[in-house]
Amino acid sequence: MKDRRIVITGMGALSPLGNTVEATWEGMKNGRSGIRRIESIDTEGLAVHIGGEVRDFDPAPFFKADPKTARRCDRFEQLAMAAAVMAVEDAGLDKAEVDKTRVGVMIGSGIGGLDIHGVNVATLIKNGPRRVSPFCIPFMITNMASGLVSMEYGFGGPNMSISTACATANHCIGEAWRIMKFGDADVMICGGAEAAIQPIGITGFANMKALSTRNDDPATASRPYDTERDGFVMGEGAGVIVLETLEHAQARGAKILCELVGYGLSADAYHLTSPDPEGRGASRCMQMALDHAGLKPEDVDYINTHGTSTHMGDICETKAIKATFGDYATNGLVVSSTKSMTGHLLGAAGGIELLACIKAIQDNFVPPTINVFNQDPECDLDVCPNTGRSMKVDVALSNSFGFGGHNSSLIVKRFVA
């Protein structure tokens, strides 16, 4: 079963940089920030007024099976559906020509339906229990994104949702990969979606002192590895991929974007929100992914880091990379944090960032870490500062680490038949 090869045949994305994979990638390549003053909610009285919003998004065209659902469901589900439809179309997957019982869905969210929850709590307090929507619970729960996508297409294969904070999308993709390795599905649509730019979401993170308060300069607020970083910038969006067994993809003549070859996961077992100071859990996670892939550290050309722009997070990930990659970490390995441009998409981050890894392989180009004005000497890696770089990329690794000490790493590789 371990020899069963799993490839990626489709991608879909909505991000603060654009509402397609292509727009998102072009923004990353050009080092463009998607962070602006928040427009979707009233931020008066909040400590933070900036974020990475998905703009000019109409969910209606993506809900063909039941158009009414597009109006009723939460924004995170709208984003998930849109990214999933894009990924399915990109893969050229025809639901009439596949065994739908062998096609599964695993799209997660770190927080879920925060908007619909907040609206209905306010309704309960103001107007009483009879006015709470009967759709509140179904569209609040995080697993409903996977459920809605399965209903849209009639896909009856393995279907679930993992919620591990900011590691969510990577865990969903990795566990989908594992399901396929065991032979329980031929195709999995997987990734993450998040829409937590809500007053309670902003306030909750701000009161933890986790968010940047650089309200007067949104474009430079997310500063991974910079000495003046003061927290992450909240973003929203969705990143979804289509995984297929190589046999299934070749049988239908699908285009193969790359191969998913490694997956690692671990726990810090240390603290609610702070990473292990030495990065030991993150290092074990990356090493597991390398072991599954059968690769040596020097085989990895590029790492899309978790790189949130928090003081301890960036330092601890640097330590983890050094522990895993040895001398190569500072002598040949290139890393970058695309969160410097998108902000932190929480449960969707891993989906968007794996797409960046896939595109890096396709284009032989590493996106930059922007806003590195004075690099922190404790983050002494080649972080591809400020300007993207043309270079050969055959293997890329993507890290996502979440509150609770949840660590996840994925490795993609240029496909060779």
Salt bridges, closest charged atoms under 4 A:
ASP90 OD1 - LYS255 NZ 3.14
GLU175 OE1 - ARG178 NE 3.04
ASP186 OD1 - ARG102 NH2 2.94
ASP226 OD2 - ARG223 NH1 3.98
ASP230 OD1 - ARG214 NH1 3.25
GLU236 OE2 - ARG75 NH2 2.83
GLU244 OE1 - HIS248 ND1 2.68
GLU244 OE2 - ARG252 NH2 2.41
GLU259 OE1 - ARG5 NH2 2.77
ASP276 OD2 - ARG280 NE 3.00
GLU278 OE2 - LYS319 NZ 3.56
ASP299 OD2 - LYS296 NZ 3.76
ASP314 OD2 - ARG229 NE 3.33
GLU353 OE2 - LYS339 NZ 2.87
ASP363 OD2 - LYS29 NZ 3.38
ASP376 OD2 - ARG229 NH2 3.07
ASP380 OD1 - LYS322 NZ 2.61
ASP382 OD2 - ARG389 NH1 2.73
ASP394 OD1 - LYS392 NZ 3.82
ASP394 OD1 - ARG414 NE 2.64
